[in-house]
Amino acid sequence: MTHPQLVAIVPSEDVLQTLVNGDGRYTLHRVLYDLYSPSFPARLSPLTVNLIFCGGSGRYAGTLQMVNPAGQVVSETRFGFEARTYHLQGITLKDVPVEMPGDYCLNVELEGQPVGHAPLVIRPLAA
């Protein structure tokens, strides 16, 4: 059995799948590289994290973790999917505690093994 490869971690405000013309393509709305809050502590809600996998065969289980600048896991979501040529796993994070500004990390595991990570910077909103 071949394993799927994680090719992208893309935070966005929303994701839509085309249903009209039958091709099933996705459109990501407002791709995010950083977020802002007027004060801390804050709550992050909602944020869609799109995990894009290619290839593989079989059924897989994975985990998405959001880790704060102090190294603490502030959100953990488990997911599962059937591998195919292309798979987009959209995970919506809701009500995630954001105690401090800084460099957060989105970590992805597949079958208990790390397969990728991406930064997510959360900054104070300038007055």
C-alpha positions, 0 to 999 in steps of 0.5 A: 500500500502506498501512502499519500503525501501531504503537499500543502497546508493552507489556512483560509476563511472558507473553502467551496467545492464546485458542484455545477460542472461536476469537476469537484474542484475547490476554491479557497477564499481569503488564504491567510498567512497571519491573523490579528486580534485587538486584545489578548487573550482572544478566541480564534473562530472560525478558521479553516485549515485545508490539508491537501494530499496526493496519491496513496491507496487505502484509508488513513487517520490523521491529526491536526494540532495548533501549537502556541509560541510556548509549545503548548497544544491549544487545538487538536482535531482528528480526521480520516480519509480514503486516499486517492489521486487528490484529496482536500481535507478541510478542518474548521477550528472553532473557539481556539484559545489564543493567550498571546501573540506570536508564531503559532504552528500547525502540525499534521500527523498521518498514522501517528507520524509527522508529515508536515507543519506550517507557521501561523502568525497571530499579531496584535492589531495596531491601534 
